[in-house]
Amino acid sequence: MSKIIVVEDDLSISTGVEYALEKEGYEVVVYPDGRQGDKGIRYHMQKSEPGPDLIILDIMLPYKNGYEICSQLRADKIYIPIIMLTAKSQEADKIKGLKSGADDYVSKPFSLKELLARVQAILRRSLPDRQSNEPVKVRLNPSCVIDFAKHEILRDNKKIALSEKEKKLLEYFFKNPGKVIAREEILEQVWNYTDELSFPTTRTVDNYIVKLRQLIEKDPNQPQQLKTVYRAGYKFEKDVNL
C-alpha cells in the first residue's frame, strides 16, 4: 500500500482529497500547516517502516509555505515525488514550484479525478518494479558510475547528487538506448505533460540535457553518449569506448 502525505490548510480540500485517496486504497496522512507538514514528512522518513511514496503539498500554507518545504527537502537530498496544489494561475508561480523541486502541479479549483490520475502516473513512474531485474547501479564509462537507488553519480571518485528529474531522465535514456527520442516524448514520459499542457516547453528538456552532459560526458561540448539528432531529438549511446 502506497503512503501519501497531504499538507493542506483548507479543511474542505484536505478532507476531500483524503477521502478520495483512501477510497483508491492509499494510506493517507494529513497535516494542516507547513510547520507540521515539514516535521511530519521527516518523521515518517526516519521511521523504521517504509516512508511516504508521494507528497501532495499546498503552496500557500501557514508558518512555512510549500516552496520552502520543497526546496529544503531537495536540499537535504530527500527525493520523494511532490505534487503541488496552487490557487495561482500565473506561469511564473508554476515555474517557481517546479524549480523548487516539485514533480507536478495541480491548479485550484481541480477535480479529484485529475488529481488521482496525476497521483497514479507519478507513483507508476517512481515506485520500484519488484519484478524488474534492471540494475540500480551502472557503469557508464571507466570514470563514471550512476547509482539510481542513491540518486547520485560517482565520477572520478567524487559523488554528485542527482535531482529526481535528472535521475528519471537518465533512466528513460537507459531504457531506450540507440532510440531517437523527441523532446515532446521526453516531456510526456518524464515530466508527464501531454499536448493539452503546453508547459513546460521543450527548452526545459534542452537545459536538462546540457546539465547531464556536464555530469556524464568526458567532453560536454563533444558528447559521445548523449547525442543531439538534428531536428529530431536526442539519442543515448549506451556502449561507447571511452
Secondary structure, 3 states (H helix, E strand, C coil): CCEEEEECCCHHHHHHHHHHHHHCCCEEEEECCHHHHHHHHHHHHHCCCCCCCEEEEECCCCCCCHHHHHHHHHHCCCCCCEEEEECCCCHHHHHHHHHCCCCEEEECCCCHHHHHHHHHHHHHHHCCCCCCCCCCEEEEECCEEEECCCCEEEECCEEEECCHHHHHHHHHHHHCCCCEECHHHHHHHCCCCCCCCCCCCHHHHHHHHHHHHHHHCCCCCCCCCEEEECCCEEEECCCCCC
